[in-house]
Amino acid sequence: MASRCSSSSSPSSSRGGLEKLPSSSIRVLRTIEALRRWRRPHLLDQRSVGLVPTMGALHEGHLALIRAAARANHHVVVSVYVNPAQFGVREDLASYPVTWDADAAALARLDRELADDGLNLGRISAVFAPTTAAMYPAGFPGQEVDSRGSFVTITPVGEVLEGKTRPTFFRGVATVCMKLFNIVQPERVYFGQKDVQQTVVIKRLVEDFMLPIEVVVGSTTRAEDGLALSSRNVYLGERRRAAATVLYSALRAAEEAYKGGGARDRAAVLGAAERVVDETLAEQSALGPEKRVRFEVDYLSLADPDTMEELSVIDPARGGILSGAVKMLPVEAPQEGEDLGHSGGPAVRLIDNIILQPAE
């Protein structure tokens, strides 16, 4: 999910919920009490609220979701909270980019844009930026698989693909989303398609727990070369960024095998993606260590659009989800002055997907 905000990610003052982002009318709410005090009159006045959960480090993909929320709701709440429960014990929580000042400026600019656009029903009314102590009042239960505490688990969809590689990830996502939904009480929540399995998990959570919320999924926002925008892209640096489109290229090849080539069985569809990966690996391996990029494929998947279970054959009436994950390994032989990326360019895990639409 887009959602970190420990005490280090933003200024600590709450001022009774009266704090505002610089050069804007957007309230900054840092406690559950302040958020609920703000929410109550809008509920009584039947003014709709759209929630866009984020972990900060905002990019154009987040802003696109906020624009969509402003078109359909009287008020938009953007949560900024890096939820430690979404990170495994050895994942990048400590180095995750914290960019509060830049995020505040981006939200203020966007709100002015929304004010000038007569097509919007609402604007950004509040940023909810809680601490971990507020979100986990009994104490944070930990990141280990066997941690004990109050969790929401969505299975079996949360156990495959990303859930298999990151066994605590969707537990953390579902838990924090349930908390945010209960705190904000939005009519609609907005997530990006880039995290497609996450959207399936959230839809299942809302349906199974009978929450009165509409889940809106926005299209993946991409750079000009096709790379899906992600807060973690800042880790890549120049060399790895140039090769980071390998996953999207592979998925596009599989999509073409389905749409243009009429392939329906798993081997034919994913075979097209695997060939792109193999060719790219061969090209990189032929370069010297001062130029090449190393990466590992975690998975390439062809899955059911509702359950994320693997398909052997695509039913054209239902379509499917192509997805994958690759780990971009650290630069092998850094050159003097080379841009290695945020935090010195650690390993970066990239995910992406393409929806295979049902045949008309």
Backbone torsions as a table, in degrees:
resi	resn	phi	psi	omega
1	MET	NA	150.7	170.5
2	ALA	-68.9	87.2	169.4
3	SER	-153.0	NA	NA
4	ARG	NA	129.7	167.3
5	CYS	-157.4	90.2	167.5
6	SER	-86.0	-177.1	-177.8
7	SER	-64.4	-17.2	-178.0
8	SER	-86.0	-8.9	-173.1
9	SER	-89.3	-7.8	-179.1
10	SER	-164.2	166.5	177.1
11	PRO	-56.8	152.0	-169.6
12	SER	-92.0	-12.5	-174.3
13	SER	-73.2	134.9	175.6
14	SER	-104.1	-30.9	177.7
15	ARG	47.2	42.6	175.1
16	GLY	63.1	24.2	179.3
17	GLY	83.9	8.9	-178.1
18	LEU	-95.5	-4.2	178.2
19	GLU	-64.5	144.8	177.5
20	LYS	-131.2	154.7	173.6
21	LEU	-65.8	145.3	-179.7
22	PRO	-56.0	139.8	175.5
23	SER	58.2	35.7	179.1
24	SER	-155.9	171.4	175.3
25	SER	-100.3	9.4	-175.1
26	ILE	-76.6	121.7	177.6
27	ARG	-72.5	146.5	171.5
28	VAL	-110.7	114.2	-177.1
29	LEU	-110.2	121.3	-173.1
30	ARG	-112.1	-4.4	178.5
31	THR	-126.5	155.8	177.6
32	ILE	-63.8	-39.1	178.8
33	GLU	-60.0	-44.6	-179.9
34	ALA	-64.3	-40.7	179.1
35	LEU	-63.9	-44.8	-178.9
36	ARG	-67.6	-35.3	176.8
37	ARG	-63.8	-38.9	177.0
38	TRP	-69.2	-38.4	-174.0
39	ARG	-72.9	-34.3	-168.4
40	ARG	-56.0	-50.5	-178.7
41	PRO	-64.6	-30.7	178.8
42	HIS	-69.1	-34.4	176.7
43	LEU	-65.4	-44.4	-179.4
44	LEU	-67.0	-32.6	-179.8
45	ASP	-87.2	3.3	-180.0
46	GLN	57.4	43.0	175.2
47	ARG	-98.5	124.5	-173.1
48	SER	-76.6	150.8	-179.5
49	VAL	-127.0	129.9	172.7
50	GLY	-108.1	135.2	-179.1
51	LEU	-110.0	129.8	173.9
52	VAL	-116.4	100.2	179.7
53	PRO	-75.5	132.6	177.1
54	THR	-139.3	164.3	171.0
55	MET	-106.6	22.1	-176.1
56	GLY	74.9	-160.4	-174.4
57	ALA	48.7	52.5	-170.8
58	LEU	-66.8	142.7	175.2
59	HIS	-133.6	-176.8	-173.7
60	GLU	-61.5	-28.7	176.5
61	GLY	-61.7	-43.5	175.9
62	HIS	-62.8	-43.5	-177.1
63	LEU	-64.2	-35.0	177.2
64	ALA	-63.3	-38.9	177.8
65	LEU	-66.3	-39.1	178.9
66	ILE	-65.1	-40.8	176.7
67	ARG	-59.8	-43.7	179.1
68	ALA	-62.8	-39.7	179.1
69	ALA	-65.4	-38.1	-179.2
70	ALA	-68.6	-28.5	179.1
71	ARG	-70.7	-27.3	-170.9
72	ALA	-113.2	-3.7	-174.7
73	ASN	-135.1	151.0	177.1
74	HIS	-69.4	-33.1	-178.4
75	HIS	-134.8	143.4	175.0
76	VAL	-118.1	129.6	172.7
77	VAL	-111.1	127.9	175.0
78	VAL	-107.9	118.2	176.0
79	SER	-90.6	139.3	177.7
80	VAL	-125.8	99.7	-176.5
81	TYR	-154.7	117.3	175.6
82	VAL	-87.3	104.6	-173.1
83	ASN	-80.1	110.4	-176.7
84	PRO	-62.6	-22.2	-179.1
85	ALA	-70.0	-14.3	177.5
86	GLN	-84.5	-7.7	-176.8
87	PHE	-106.0	136.8	173.3
88	GLY	-73.5	170.3	-176.0
89	VAL	-58.6	-36.6	-176.0
90	ARG	-106.3	20.0	179.8
91	GLU	-92.7	-174.0	-163.5
92	ASP	-93.2	36.1	180.0
93	LEU	-58.1	-45.4	-175.1
94	ALA	-65.1	-30.4	-176.5
95	SER	-103.7	1.5	-177.6
96	TYR	-59.2	133.2	-173.5
97	PRO	-63.5	127.9	176.5
98	VAL	-112.1	112.6	-169.9
99	THR	-132.3	53.0	-173.4
100	TRP	-56.7	-47.8	-176.6
101	ASP	-62.1	-44.8	178.6
102	ALA	-65.4	-39.3	178.9
103	ASP	-64.1	-43.3	179.7
104	ALA	-61.0	-42.5	179.6
105	ALA	-65.1	-40.8	-179.9
106	ALA	-64.6	-40.8	179.4
107	LEU	-67.6	-39.5	178.5
108	ALA	-63.6	-42.6	177.9
109	ARG	-62.8	-44.4	-178.9
110	LEU	-63.9	-38.6	-179.5
111	ASP	-64.5	-37.0	176.2
112	ARG	-66.1	-37.2	175.9
113	GLU	-62.5	-43.2	-179.4
114	LEU	-64.7	-35.9	179.6
115	ALA	-65.0	-30.9	-178.0
116	ASP	-85.6	-9.0	-177.6
117	ASP	-99.2	110.6	-175.8
118	GLY	-71.3	-3.5	-177.8
119	LEU	-85.8	-9.1	-174.7
120	ASN	-87.8	141.4	173.8
121	LEU	-77.6	-36.0	-176.4
122	GLY	-142.8	-168.5	-179.5
123	ARG	-139.7	-176.3	176.1
124	ILE	-78.2	114.9	-178.3
125	SER	-95.4	-33.1	-174.3
126	ALA	-154.7	150.6	168.4
127	VAL	-112.0	125.0	177.0
128	PHE	-99.2	111.5	-174.2
129	ALA	-127.1	76.8	-175.7
130	PRO	-82.9	167.7	171.4
131	THR	-92.5	165.7	176.6
132	THR	-65.4	-33.2	177.2
133	ALA	-62.1	-35.5	177.9
134	ALA	-72.2	-39.3	-176.5
135	MET	-77.6	-24.2	178.7
136	TYR	-126.8	75.5	-172.8
137	PRO	-62.3	-24.2	177.6
138	ALA	-87.8	3.2	-176.4
139	GLY	101.6	139.9	-179.8
140	PHE	-64.7	125.8	-172.7
141	PRO	-76.6	-10.9	178.0
142	GLY	110.0	169.3	-174.8
143	GLN	-107.4	-1.6	-178.3
144	GLU	-72.9	153.9	179.4
145	VAL	-59.0	-38.1	-177.1
146	ASP	-96.0	19.8	176.9
147	SER	-59.0	145.2	178.8
148	ARG	-107.5	134.2	-178.7
149	GLY	168.4	-169.4	-179.0
150	SER	-92.0	107.0	-177.4
151	PHE	-124.9	156.8	168.5
152	VAL	-111.8	124.5	178.9
153	THR	-120.2	135.2	-180.0
154	ILE	-117.6	106.2	-178.0
155	THR	-125.9	155.0	3.2
156	PRO	-85.7	-6.8	-173.7
157	VAL	-61.5	-27.7	-179.8
158	GLY	-83.9	2.8	-177.0
159	GLU	-105.2	-9.5	-176.7
160	VAL	-102.5	168.5	175.0
161	LEU	50.3	-112.1	179.9
162	GLU	-58.7	-36.7	-179.6
163	GLY	-67.9	-27.4	177.1
164	LYS	-73.4	-42.9	179.9
165	THR	-75.2	-36.1	-177.3
166	ARG	-122.4	82.5	-168.2
167	PRO	-65.9	-18.0	178.1
168	THR	-102.6	-1.6	-171.2
169	PHE	-64.1	-55.9	-175.3
170	PHE	-72.5	-25.0	170.8
171	ARG	-61.0	-44.1	178.4
172	GLY	-66.2	-40.9	179.4
173	VAL	-63.2	-51.0	-177.0
174	ALA	-63.4	-38.5	-179.7
175	THR	-65.2	-49.2	-177.6
176	VAL	-69.6	-33.9	177.6
177	CYS	-66.5	-41.2	176.3
178	MET	-59.6	-40.6	177.8
179	LYS	-64.1	-48.7	-179.1
180	LEU	-62.2	-41.1	-179.9
181	PHE	-63.8	-40.0	179.6
182	ASN	-70.1	-34.0	-179.1
183	ILE	-74.4	-50.7	-173.7
184	VAL	-82.3	-32.1	-176.3
185	GLN	53.3	56.0	-179.1
186	PRO	-78.8	155.0	170.6
187	GLU	-77.9	-32.0	-178.2
188	ARG	-138.5	146.7	174.5
189	VAL	-125.9	148.7	-170.3
190	TYR	-124.7	125.9	179.3
191	PHE	-133.1	155.8	179.8
192	GLY	-93.3	147.7	-179.6
193	GLN	-66.9	-21.6	-179.8
194	LYS	-51.8	-39.9	177.4
195	ASP	-94.8	65.8	-167.8
196	VAL	-64.5	-40.0	179.5
197	GLN	-64.8	-35.5	176.2
198	GLN	-60.4	-40.8	179.5
199	THR	-65.0	-35.7	177.5
200	VAL	-66.6	-41.2	178.1
201	VAL	-62.7	-44.7	-178.5
202	ILE	-65.7	-41.5	177.1
203	LYS	-61.1	-40.5	178.6
204	ARG	-65.5	-41.0	178.4
205	LEU	-59.7	-48.3	-178.2
206	VAL	-63.1	-41.0	-179.2
207	GLU	-71.0	-46.7	-174.5
208	ASP	-70.0	-32.0	179.3
209	PHE	-98.5	9.0	172.8
210	MET	53.3	46.8	179.3
211	LEU	-82.8	137.4	-178.2
212	PRO	-81.1	61.8	-173.2
213	ILE	-134.1	139.4	172.3
214	GLU	-96.0	127.6	177.8
215	VAL	-94.3	119.0	-179.1
216	VAL	-109.2	126.1	-178.4
217	VAL	-108.5	120.2	179.2
218	GLY	-92.7	151.1	-179.8
219	SER	-61.6	151.6	176.5
220	THR	-64.0	130.9	175.8
221	THR	-93.5	130.2	-172.9
222	ARG	-124.5	153.9	169.4
223	ALA	-71.6	171.6	-176.4
224	GLU	-59.6	-30.9	-179.5
225	ASP	-87.8	3.4	175.7
226	GLY	101.6	-12.0	-178.9
227	LEU	-63.7	128.6	177.6
228	ALA	-66.0	131.8	179.8
229	LEU	-67.9	137.0	-179.4
230	SER	-153.8	145.0	177.1
231	SER	-60.5	-26.6	-178.2
232	ARG	-79.8	-8.2	178.6
233	ASN	-61.8	-21.3	-179.8
234	VAL	-65.0	-18.2	178.8
235	TYR	-73.9	-18.1	-164.8
236	LEU	-69.8	-43.2	-171.7
237	GLY	75.1	173.6	-171.2
238	GLU	-66.7	-45.1	-173.7
239	ARG	-67.3	-49.2	-177.8
240	ARG	-71.9	-30.3	178.3
241	ARG	-60.6	-36.7	-178.7
242	ALA	-66.0	-27.2	-178.6
243	ALA	-100.9	-2.4	-171.5
244	ALA	-71.4	-11.0	179.9
245	THR	-80.9	2.0	-176.2
246	VAL	-57.4	-39.5	-178.0
247	LEU	-67.2	-45.8	179.4
248	TYR	-63.3	-39.6	177.9
249	SER	-61.7	-40.0	179.2
250	ALA	-65.5	-43.7	179.7
251	LEU	-66.5	-36.1	177.2
252	ARG	-64.1	-38.0	177.9
253	ALA	-63.9	-40.2	177.7
254	ALA	-66.6	-39.9	177.0
255	GLU	-60.7	-41.6	-179.8
256	GLU	-66.4	-35.7	177.1
257	ALA	-61.9	-35.1	179.5
258	TYR	-77.1	-49.5	-173.3
259	LYS	-80.9	-46.8	-175.5
260	GLY	-90.3	-31.7	-176.4
261	GLY	-99.0	-7.3	177.9
262	GLY	75.2	13.2	-179.7
263	ALA	-69.1	141.5	178.6
264	ARG	-128.1	-26.7	-177.7
265	ASP	-84.1	154.1	-173.8
266	ARG	-57.7	-45.3	-175.1
267	ALA	-61.6	-41.6	-178.5
268	ALA	-70.1	-41.7	-177.1
269	VAL	-70.2	-53.9	-178.5
270	LEU	-73.0	-23.8	177.0
271	GLY	-59.5	-36.7	178.7
272	ALA	-64.0	-39.8	178.0
273	ALA	-67.9	-41.9	-178.3
274	GLU	-63.7	-34.2	177.9
275	ARG	-64.8	-39.8	177.5
276	VAL	-62.9	-43.8	179.1
277	VAL	-62.3	-46.6	-178.2
278	ASP	-62.5	-41.6	179.4
279	GLU	-64.8	-39.7	-179.9
280	THR	-68.6	-40.6	176.7
281	LEU	-61.3	-40.7	179.3
282	ALA	-65.4	-41.7	178.7
283	GLU	-62.2	-43.9	-179.4
284	GLN	-69.2	-37.4	-179.4
285	SER	-65.7	-25.8	-179.7
286	ALA	-76.4	-13.0	179.6
287	LEU	-86.4	159.9	175.0
288	GLY	-74.2	161.5	-176.6
289	PRO	-61.7	-21.4	179.5
290	GLU	-78.4	-8.5	-179.0
291	LYS	-124.3	-26.7	-169.3
292	ARG	-78.2	163.1	176.4
293	VAL	-120.7	130.9	178.7
294	ARG	-104.3	138.1	175.7
295	PHE	-150.2	157.6	178.9
296	GLU	-124.9	138.1	176.5
297	VAL	-87.5	122.7	175.7
298	ASP	-79.7	-51.4	177.0
299	TYR	-161.2	154.5	164.3
300	LEU	-122.8	130.0	-169.9
301	SER	-129.3	145.0	168.1
302	LEU	-125.4	107.5	-166.9
303	ALA	-127.8	161.5	174.9
304	ASP	-65.9	136.7	-175.6
305	PRO	-68.3	-17.1	-178.7
306	ASP	-103.2	-32.2	-173.3
307	THR	-112.9	-15.5	-174.7
308	MET	65.5	13.7	173.8
309	GLU	-76.3	145.6	-175.8
310	GLU	-66.2	141.8	178.8
311	LEU	-103.2	141.1	170.9
312	SER	-91.6	-29.9	178.2
313	VAL	-141.6	139.6	178.5
314	ILE	-84.3	128.4	170.5
315	ASP	-84.8	112.5	-176.9
316	PRO	-57.5	-23.6	-179.8
317	ALA	-75.5	-18.0	-178.0
318	ARG	-114.6	-25.9	-176.7
319	GLY	74.1	-156.5	-178.7
320	GLY	-171.9	-178.5	178.5
321	ILE	-122.9	119.9	169.2
322	LEU	-90.3	129.9	177.8
323	SER	-149.9	166.3	179.6
324	GLY	-166.3	167.9	176.7
325	ALA	-143.3	136.2	174.7
326	VAL	-129.7	148.7	174.5
327	LYS	-107.2	116.3	175.5
328	MET	-83.7	113.3	-174.9
329	LEU	-77.0	157.4	179.8
330	PRO	-57.0	150.5	179.0
331	VAL	-57.1	132.3	-171.4
332	GLU	-74.7	-45.6	-177.2
333	ALA	-134.0	82.1	-177.4
334	PRO	-59.7	139.7	177.5
335	GLN	-96.6	155.0	-178.1
336	GLU	-58.2	127.4	179.0
337	GLY	78.3	4.2	-177.9
338	GLU	-70.4	139.0	175.7
339	ASP	-77.1	109.1	-177.9
340	LEU	-95.4	-11.8	-179.2
341	GLY	102.3	174.6	-179.6
342	HIS	-56.7	138.6	178.5
343	SER	59.4	28.3	176.6
344	GLY	80.1	10.6	174.8
345	GLY	75.2	57.0	174.9
346	PRO	-69.8	174.9	174.6
347	ALA	-56.9	138.6	-177.4
348	VAL	-123.3	127.4	177.9
349	ARG	-98.7	120.1	-179.1
350	LEU	-110.6	138.3	175.8
351	ILE	-124.3	156.4	178.1
352	ASP	-162.5	167.9	179.8
353	ASN	-160.8	161.0	172.8
354	ILE	-136.5	132.6	177.7
355	ILE	-86.4	124.8	173.2
356	LEU	-89.0	105.6	-175.0
357	GLN	-70.4	147.8	175.3
358	PRO	-59.5	146.8	177.3
359	ALA	-67.4	141.3	-178.3
360	GLU	-80.7	NA	NA
